[in-house]
Amino acid sequence: MYFITLNTLDDLDVIIHEPLHFDGHASEVEDLLYQNMWCIMLAESSVQQIAEKDMVFFLNNLLHERSRQIKCQYPMMEATFYAWFDSQALQLRFDILPGHVIDLPFKCAVRIATLQAIVHNFITTTGNVMCSGNTMEIITPENDTWENDADEKEEFFVLDVYVTILNKHR
């Protein structure tokens, strides 16, 4: 798993040029999950500078480059690219797994979304959190409202994920 904090869009160049890693075996699914995963965070100074359209443009270029890499290195292999916004970590994440993966490795319900929607959620939520960071309420177990919150039913979580198949043969 790779982490990168964006100060400028030029920081994304390292991702484009990173080689693909499909060295694991099918029995080592956990290893495969982390070999090609990237976690992108926005530096506080860059939140207002990074435009959604520029991030989508970068991701489309990345998809083109990864497709080219797969076609050259593994001509008969398809790969599944998927991207999502981890709102707890404030990270745009994406991964590539070998093969045409039907069941993505999330322990929640998944809703297929557009790349634009994922990026929009990443940039706007991160910006909102960074702008309101000083006014956030921290709830500790000693707080009187803690027990009331624990009694409420857990919400069913649905994660928006963008999915596309690279080097598709069908």
Rosetta constraint file for C-alpha pairs under 8 A:
AtomPair CA 1 CA 34 HARMONIC 4.74 0.50
AtomPair CA 1 CA 35 HARMONIC 5.88 0.50
AtomPair CA 1 CA 36 HARMONIC 6.49 0.50
AtomPair CA 1 CA 37 HARMONIC 4.89 0.50
AtomPair CA 1 CA 38 HARMONIC 5.84 0.50
AtomPair CA 1 CA 39 HARMONIC 7.50 0.50
AtomPair CA 2 CA 36 HARMONIC 7.82 0.50
AtomPair CA 2 CA 37 HARMONIC 6.24 0.50
AtomPair CA 2 CA 38 HARMONIC 4.77 0.50
AtomPair CA 2 CA 39 HARMONIC 6.14 0.50
AtomPair CA 3 CA 38 HARMONIC 5.90 0.50
AtomPair CA 3 CA 39 HARMONIC 4.80 0.50
AtomPair CA 3 CA 40 HARMONIC 6.07 0.50
AtomPair CA 3 CA 41 HARMONIC 7.76 0.50
AtomPair CA 4 CA 11 HARMONIC 7.94 0.50
AtomPair CA 4 CA 38 HARMONIC 7.64 0.50
AtomPair CA 4 CA 39 HARMONIC 6.34 0.50
AtomPair CA 4 CA 40 HARMONIC 5.09 0.50
AtomPair CA 4 CA 41 HARMONIC 6.24 0.50
AtomPair CA 5 CA 11 HARMONIC 7.94 0.50
AtomPair CA 5 CA 40 HARMONIC 5.87 0.50
AtomPair CA 5 CA 41 HARMONIC 4.61 0.50
AtomPair CA 5 CA 42 HARMONIC 5.45 0.50
AtomPair CA 5 CA 43 HARMONIC 5.86 0.50
AtomPair CA 6 CA 11 HARMONIC 5.86 0.50
AtomPair CA 6 CA 12 HARMONIC 7.38 0.50
AtomPair CA 6 CA 40 HARMONIC 7.08 0.50
AtomPair CA 6 CA 41 HARMONIC 6.10 0.50
AtomPair CA 6 CA 42 HARMONIC 4.90 0.50
AtomPair CA 6 CA 43 HARMONIC 5.56 0.50
AtomPair CA 6 CA 46 HARMONIC 6.92 0.50
AtomPair CA 7 CA 11 HARMONIC 6.85 0.50
AtomPair CA 7 CA 42 HARMONIC 6.80 0.50
AtomPair CA 7 CA 43 HARMONIC 5.45 0.50
AtomPair CA 7 CA 45 HARMONIC 6.81 0.50
AtomPair CA 7 CA 46 HARMONIC 5.23 0.50
AtomPair CA 8 CA 46 HARMONIC 6.52 0.50
AtomPair CA 8 CA 49 HARMONIC 7.71 0.50
AtomPair CA 8 CA 50 HARMONIC 7.29 0.50
AtomPair CA 9 CA 13 HARMONIC 7.90 0.50
AtomPair CA 9 CA 50 HARMONIC 7.09 0.50
AtomPair CA 9 CA 54 HARMONIC 7.93 0.50
AtomPair CA 12 CA 16 HARMONIC 6.99 0.50
AtomPair CA 12 CA 58 HARMONIC 7.80 0.50
AtomPair CA 13 CA 17 HARMONIC 6.59 0.50
AtomPair CA 14 CA 18 HARMONIC 6.22 0.50
AtomPair CA 15 CA 62 HARMONIC 7.94 0.50
AtomPair CA 16 CA 62 HARMONIC 5.78 0.50
AtomPair CA 16 CA 65 HARMONIC 7.03 0.50
AtomPair CA 20 CA 36 HARMONIC 6.48 0.50
AtomPair CA 20 CA 66 HARMONIC 7.65 0.50
AtomPair CA 20 CA 69 HARMONIC 7.51 0.50
AtomPair CA 21 CA 35 HARMONIC 5.89 0.50
AtomPair CA 21 CA 36 HARMONIC 6.23 0.50
AtomPair CA 22 CA 32 HARMONIC 7.03 0.50
AtomPair CA 22 CA 35 HARMONIC 7.37 0.50
AtomPair CA 22 CA 97 HARMONIC 7.84 0.50
AtomPair CA 22 CA 98 HARMONIC 6.85 0.50
AtomPair CA 23 CA 32 HARMONIC 7.84 0.50
AtomPair CA 24 CA 28 HARMONIC 6.04 0.50
AtomPair CA 24 CA 29 HARMONIC 7.64 0.50
AtomPair CA 24 CA 31 HARMONIC 6.43 0.50
AtomPair CA 24 CA 32 HARMONIC 5.77 0.50
AtomPair CA 25 CA 29 HARMONIC 7.29 0.50
AtomPair CA 25 CA 32 HARMONIC 7.79 0.50
AtomPair CA 28 CA 32 HARMONIC 6.51 0.50
AtomPair CA 29 CA 33 HARMONIC 6.26 0.50
AtomPair CA 30 CA 34 HARMONIC 7.02 0.50
AtomPair CA 31 CA 35 HARMONIC 6.45 0.50
AtomPair CA 32 CA 36 HARMONIC 7.50 0.50
AtomPair CA 32 CA 97 HARMONIC 6.75 0.50
AtomPair CA 33 CA 37 HARMONIC 6.88 0.50
AtomPair CA 33 CA 95 HARMONIC 7.31 0.50
AtomPair CA 33 CA 96 HARMONIC 7.90 0.50
AtomPair CA 33 CA 97 HARMONIC 6.89 0.50
AtomPair CA 34 CA 95 HARMONIC 7.79 0.50
AtomPair CA 36 CA 95 HARMONIC 5.43 0.50
AtomPair CA 36 CA 96 HARMONIC 5.70 0.50
AtomPair CA 36 CA 97 HARMONIC 7.56 0.50
AtomPair CA 37 CA 93 HARMONIC 7.03 0.50
AtomPair CA 37 CA 94 HARMONIC 5.61 0.50
AtomPair CA 37 CA 95 HARMONIC 4.21 0.50
AtomPair CA 37 CA 96 HARMONIC 6.86 0.50
AtomPair CA 38 CA 93 HARMONIC 5.54 0.50
AtomPair CA 38 CA 94 HARMONIC 5.52 0.50
AtomPair CA 38 CA 95 HARMONIC 6.46 0.50
AtomPair CA 39 CA 91 HARMONIC 5.73 0.50
AtomPair CA 39 CA 92 HARMONIC 5.78 0.50
AtomPair CA 39 CA 93 HARMONIC 4.54 0.50
AtomPair CA 39 CA 94 HARMONIC 6.92 0.50
AtomPair CA 40 CA 91 HARMONIC 5.24 0.50
AtomPair CA 40 CA 92 HARMONIC 5.05 0.50
AtomPair CA 40 CA 93 HARMONIC 6.21 0.50
AtomPair CA 41 CA 90 HARMONIC 6.55 0.50
AtomPair CA 41 CA 91 HARMONIC 4.94 0.50
AtomPair CA 41 CA 92 HARMONIC 6.65 0.50
AtomPair CA 42 CA 46 HARMONIC 6.21 0.50
AtomPair CA 42 CA 47 HARMONIC 6.04 0.50
AtomPair CA 42 CA 91 HARMONIC 7.85 0.50
AtomPair CA 42 CA 126 HARMONIC 7.55 0.50
AtomPair CA 43 CA 47 HARMONIC 6.52 0.50
AtomPair CA 44 CA 130 HARMONIC 6.83 0.50
AtomPair CA 45 CA 49 HARMONIC 7.82 0.50
AtomPair CA 46 CA 50 HARMONIC 6.09 0.50
AtomPair CA 47 CA 123 HARMONIC 7.25 0.50
AtomPair CA 47 CA 126 HARMONIC 7.43 0.50
AtomPair CA 47 CA 127 HARMONIC 5.75 0.50
AtomPair CA 48 CA 127 HARMONIC 7.38 0.50
AtomPair CA 50 CA 54 HARMONIC 7.05 0.50
AtomPair CA 50 CA 55 HARMONIC 7.41 0.50
AtomPair CA 50 CA 123 HARMONIC 7.95 0.50
AtomPair CA 51 CA 55 HARMONIC 6.56 0.50
AtomPair CA 51 CA 123 HARMONIC 7.99 0.50
AtomPair CA 52 CA 56 HARMONIC 6.23 0.50
AtomPair CA 52 CA 116 HARMONIC 7.52 0.50
AtomPair CA 52 CA 119 HARMONIC 6.21 0.50
AtomPair CA 52 CA 120 HARMONIC 6.10 0.50
AtomPair CA 52 CA 123 HARMONIC 6.94 0.50
AtomPair CA 53 CA 57 HARMONIC 6.01 0.50
AtomPair CA 53 CA 116 HARMONIC 7.95 0.50
AtomPair CA 54 CA 58 HARMONIC 6.15 0.50
AtomPair CA 55 CA 59 HARMONIC 6.22 0.50
AtomPair CA 55 CA 119 HARMONIC 6.99 0.50
AtomPair CA 56 CA 60 HARMONIC 6.12 0.50
AtomPair CA 56 CA 115 HARMONIC 6.86 0.50
AtomPair CA 56 CA 116 HARMONIC 6.33 0.50
AtomPair CA 56 CA 119 HARMONIC 6.89 0.50
AtomPair CA 57 CA 61 HARMONIC 6.25 0.50
AtomPair CA 58 CA 62 HARMONIC 6.11 0.50
AtomPair CA 59 CA 63 HARMONIC 6.13 0.50
AtomPair CA 60 CA 64 HARMONIC 6.29 0.50
AtomPair CA 61 CA 65 HARMONIC 6.19 0.50
AtomPair CA 62 CA 66 HARMONIC 6.00 0.50
AtomPair CA 63 CA 67 HARMONIC 6.04 0.50
AtomPair CA 63 CA 166 HARMONIC 7.61 0.50
AtomPair CA 64 CA 68 HARMONIC 6.28 0.50
AtomPair CA 65 CA 69 HARMONIC 6.17 0.50
AtomPair CA 66 CA 70 HARMONIC 6.10 0.50
AtomPair CA 66 CA 166 HARMONIC 7.57 0.50
AtomPair CA 67 CA 71 HARMONIC 6.09 0.50
AtomPair CA 67 CA 166 HARMONIC 5.33 0.50
AtomPair CA 67 CA 167 HARMONIC 5.60 0.50
AtomPair CA 68 CA 72 HARMONIC 6.21 0.50
AtomPair CA 68 CA 167 HARMONIC 7.99 0.50
AtomPair CA 69 CA 73 HARMONIC 5.99 0.50
AtomPair CA 69 CA 74 HARMONIC 7.96 0.50
AtomPair CA 70 CA 74 HARMONIC 5.16 0.50
AtomPair CA 70 CA 75 HARMONIC 6.42 0.50
AtomPair CA 70 CA 77 HARMONIC 7.21 0.50
AtomPair CA 70 CA 78 HARMONIC 7.75 0.50
AtomPair CA 70 CA 79 HARMONIC 7.85 0.50
AtomPair CA 70 CA 166 HARMONIC 7.74 0.50
AtomPair CA 70 CA 167 HARMONIC 6.75 0.50
AtomPair CA 71 CA 75 HARMONIC 4.37 0.50
AtomPair CA 71 CA 76 HARMONIC 7.43 0.50
AtomPair CA 71 CA 77 HARMONIC 7.69 0.50
AtomPair CA 71 CA 167 HARMONIC 6.24 0.50
AtomPair CA 75 CA 167 HARMONIC 7.86 0.50
AtomPair CA 76 CA 169 HARMONIC 7.93 0.50
AtomPair CA 77 CA 98 HARMONIC 7.22 0.50
AtomPair CA 77 CA 99 HARMONIC 6.47 0.50
AtomPair CA 77 CA 167 HARMONIC 6.95 0.50
AtomPair CA 78 CA 98 HARMONIC 6.39 0.50
AtomPair CA 78 CA 99 HARMONIC 4.87 0.50
AtomPair CA 78 CA 100 HARMONIC 6.04 0.50
AtomPair CA 78 CA 165 HARMONIC 6.68 0.50
AtomPair CA 78 CA 166 HARMONIC 5.70 0.50
AtomPair CA 78 CA 167 HARMONIC 5.07 0.50
AtomPair CA 78 CA 168 HARMONIC 5.54 0.50
AtomPair CA 78 CA 169 HARMONIC 7.22 0.50
AtomPair CA 79 CA 96 HARMONIC 6.46 0.50
AtomPair CA 79 CA 97 HARMONIC 5.58 0.50
AtomPair CA 79 CA 98 HARMONIC 4.33 0.50
AtomPair CA 79 CA 99 HARMONIC 4.51 0.50
AtomPair CA 79 CA 100 HARMONIC 5.78 0.50
AtomPair CA 79 CA 101 HARMONIC 7.74 0.50
AtomPair CA 79 CA 165 HARMONIC 5.70 0.50
AtomPair CA 79 CA 166 HARMONIC 5.10 0.50
AtomPair CA 79 CA 167 HARMONIC 6.79 0.50
AtomPair CA 79 CA 168 HARMONIC 7.82 0.50
AtomPair CA 80 CA 96 HARMONIC 5.43 0.50
AtomPair CA 80 CA 97 HARMONIC 5.22 0.50
AtomPair CA 80 CA 98 HARMONIC 6.29 0.50
AtomPair CA 80 CA 99 HARMONIC 6.18 0.50
AtomPair CA 80 CA 100 HARMONIC 5.57 0.50
AtomPair CA 80 CA 101 HARMONIC 5.96 0.50
AtomPair CA 80 CA 163 HARMONIC 7.01 0.50
AtomPair CA 80 CA 164 HARMONIC 5.99 0.50
AtomPair CA 80 CA 165 HARMONIC 4.68 0.50
AtomPair CA 80 CA 166 HARMONIC 6.14 0.50
AtomPair CA 81 CA 94 HARMONIC 7.17 0.50
AtomPair CA 81 CA 95 HARMONIC 5.79 0.50
AtomPair CA 81 CA 96 HARMONIC 4.44 0.50
AtomPair CA 81 CA 97 HARMONIC 6.68 0.50
AtomPair CA 81 CA 163 HARMONIC 5.74 0.50
AtomPair CA 81 CA 164 HARMONIC 5.40 0.50
AtomPair CA 81 CA 165 HARMONIC 6.13 0.50
AtomPair CA 81 CA 166 HARMONIC 6.90 0.50
AtomPair CA 82 CA 94 HARMONIC 5.54 0.50
AtomPair CA 82 CA 95 HARMONIC 5.62 0.50
AtomPair CA 82 CA 96 HARMONIC 6.53 0.50
AtomPair CA 82 CA 161 HARMONIC 6.57 0.50
AtomPair CA 82 CA 162 HARMONIC 5.33 0.50
AtomPair CA 82 CA 163 HARMONIC 4.38 0.50
AtomPair CA 82 CA 164 HARMONIC 6.50 0.50
AtomPair CA 83 CA 92 HARMONIC 7.33 0.50
AtomPair CA 83 CA 93 HARMONIC 5.57 0.50
AtomPair CA 83 CA 94 HARMONIC 4.06 0.50
AtomPair CA 83 CA 95 HARMONIC 6.56 0.50
AtomPair CA 83 CA 115 HARMONIC 7.55 0.50
AtomPair CA 83 CA 118 HARMONIC 7.55 0.50
AtomPair CA 83 CA 161 HARMONIC 5.65 0.50
AtomPair CA 83 CA 162 HARMONIC 5.11 0.50
AtomPair CA 83 CA 163 HARMONIC 6.72 0.50
AtomPair CA 84 CA 92 HARMONIC 6.07 0.50
AtomPair CA 84 CA 93 HARMONIC 5.43 0.50
AtomPair CA 84 CA 94 HARMONIC 6.35 0.50
AtomPair CA 84 CA 118 HARMONIC 6.06 0.50
AtomPair CA 84 CA 159 HARMONIC 7.60 0.50
AtomPair CA 84 CA 160 HARMONIC 6.29 0.50
AtomPair CA 84 CA 161 HARMONIC 4.79 0.50
AtomPair CA 84 CA 162 HARMONIC 6.45 0.50
AtomPair CA 85 CA 90 HARMONIC 7.23 0.50
AtomPair CA 85 CA 91 HARMONIC 5.91 0.50
AtomPair CA 85 CA 92 HARMONIC 4.61 0.50
AtomPair CA 85 CA 93 HARMONIC 6.01 0.50
AtomPair CA 85 CA 118 HARMONIC 6.11 0.50
AtomPair CA 85 CA 119 HARMONIC 7.58 0.50
AtomPair CA 85 CA 121 HARMONIC 7.12 0.50
AtomPair CA 85 CA 122 HARMONIC 5.75 0.50
AtomPair CA 85 CA 160 HARMONIC 7.58 0.50
AtomPair CA 85 CA 161 HARMONIC 7.82 0.50
AtomPair CA 86 CA 90 HARMONIC 5.70 0.50
AtomPair CA 86 CA 91 HARMONIC 5.21 0.50
AtomPair CA 86 CA 92 HARMONIC 6.25 0.50
AtomPair CA 86 CA 93 HARMONIC 6.88 0.50
AtomPair CA 87 CA 91 HARMONIC 6.68 0.50
AtomPair CA 87 CA 122 HARMONIC 7.52 0.50
AtomPair CA 87 CA 125 HARMONIC 7.64 0.50
AtomPair CA 90 CA 122 HARMONIC 7.03 0.50
AtomPair CA 90 CA 125 HARMONIC 7.73 0.50
AtomPair CA 90 CA 126 HARMONIC 5.93 0.50
AtomPair CA 91 CA 122 HARMONIC 7.03 0.50
AtomPair CA 92 CA 119 HARMONIC 7.41 0.50
AtomPair CA 92 CA 122 HARMONIC 6.13 0.50
AtomPair CA 97 CA 101 HARMONIC 7.34 0.50
AtomPair CA 100 CA 165 HARMONIC 6.64 0.50
AtomPair CA 106 CA 110 HARMONIC 7.67 0.50
AtomPair CA 108 CA 157 HARMONIC 6.26 0.50
AtomPair CA 108 CA 158 HARMONIC 6.25 0.50
AtomPair CA 108 CA 159 HARMONIC 6.99 0.50
AtomPair CA 109 CA 157 HARMONIC 6.57 0.50
AtomPair CA 109 CA 158 HARMONIC 4.77 0.50
AtomPair CA 109 CA 159 HARMONIC 6.25 0.50
AtomPair CA 110 CA 158 HARMONIC 5.51 0.50
AtomPair CA 110 CA 159 HARMONIC 4.90 0.50
AtomPair CA 110 CA 160 HARMONIC 5.97 0.50
AtomPair CA 110 CA 161 HARMONIC 6.53 0.50
AtomPair CA 111 CA 158 HARMONIC 6.52 0.50
AtomPair CA 111 CA 159 HARMONIC 5.97 0.50
AtomPair CA 111 CA 160 HARMONIC 4.83 0.50
AtomPair CA 111 CA 161 HARMONIC 6.09 0.50
AtomPair CA 112 CA 160 HARMONIC 5.80 0.50
AtomPair CA 112 CA 161 HARMONIC 5.10 0.50
AtomPair CA 112 CA 162 HARMONIC 5.68 0.50
AtomPair CA 112 CA 163 HARMONIC 6.99 0.50
AtomPair CA 113 CA 117 HARMONIC 6.48 0.50
AtomPair CA 113 CA 118 HARMONIC 6.99 0.50
AtomPair CA 113 CA 160 HARMONIC 5.57 0.50
AtomPair CA 113 CA 161 HARMONIC 5.43 0.50
AtomPair CA 113 CA 162 HARMONIC 5.05 0.50
AtomPair CA 113 CA 163 HARMONIC 7.92 0.50
AtomPair CA 114 CA 118 HARMONIC 6.49 0.50
AtomPair CA 114 CA 161 HARMONIC 7.71 0.50
AtomPair CA 114 CA 162 HARMONIC 5.53 0.50
AtomPair CA 115 CA 119 HARMONIC 6.23 0.50
AtomPair CA 115 CA 162 HARMONIC 5.61 0.50
AtomPair CA 116 CA 120 HARMONIC 5.96 0.50
AtomPair CA 117 CA 121 HARMONIC 6.15 0.50
AtomPair CA 118 CA 122 HARMONIC 6.25 0.50
AtomPair CA 118 CA 160 HARMONIC 7.07 0.50
AtomPair CA 118 CA 161 HARMONIC 7.20 0.50
AtomPair CA 118 CA 162 HARMONIC 7.22 0.50
AtomPair CA 119 CA 123 HARMONIC 6.15 0.50
AtomPair CA 120 CA 124 HARMONIC 5.96 0.50
AtomPair CA 121 CA 125 HARMONIC 5.69 0.50
AtomPair CA 122 CA 126 HARMONIC 5.92 0.50
AtomPair CA 123 CA 127 HARMONIC 6.01 0.50
AtomPair CA 124 CA 128 HARMONIC 6.04 0.50
AtomPair CA 125 CA 129 HARMONIC 6.08 0.50
AtomPair CA 126 CA 130 HARMONIC 6.09 0.50
AtomPair CA 127 CA 131 HARMONIC 6.04 0.50
AtomPair CA 128 CA 132 HARMONIC 6.09 0.50
AtomPair CA 129 CA 133 HARMONIC 5.55 0.50
AtomPair CA 132 CA 136 HARMONIC 6.58 0.50
AtomPair CA 139 CA 143 HARMONIC 6.30 0.50
AtomPair CA 139 CA 146 HARMONIC 7.16 0.50
AtomPair CA 140 CA 146 HARMONIC 7.09 0.50
AtomPair CA 141 CA 146 HARMONIC 5.61 0.50
AtomPair CA 141 CA 147 HARMONIC 7.95 0.50
AtomPair CA 142 CA 146 HARMONIC 7.17 0.50
AtomPair CA 144 CA 148 HARMONIC 7.89 0.50
AtomPair CA 145 CA 149 HARMONIC 6.36 0.50
AtomPair CA 146 CA 150 HARMONIC 6.47 0.50
AtomPair CA 147 CA 151 HARMONIC 6.53 0.50
AtomPair CA 148 CA 152 HARMONIC 6.86 0.50
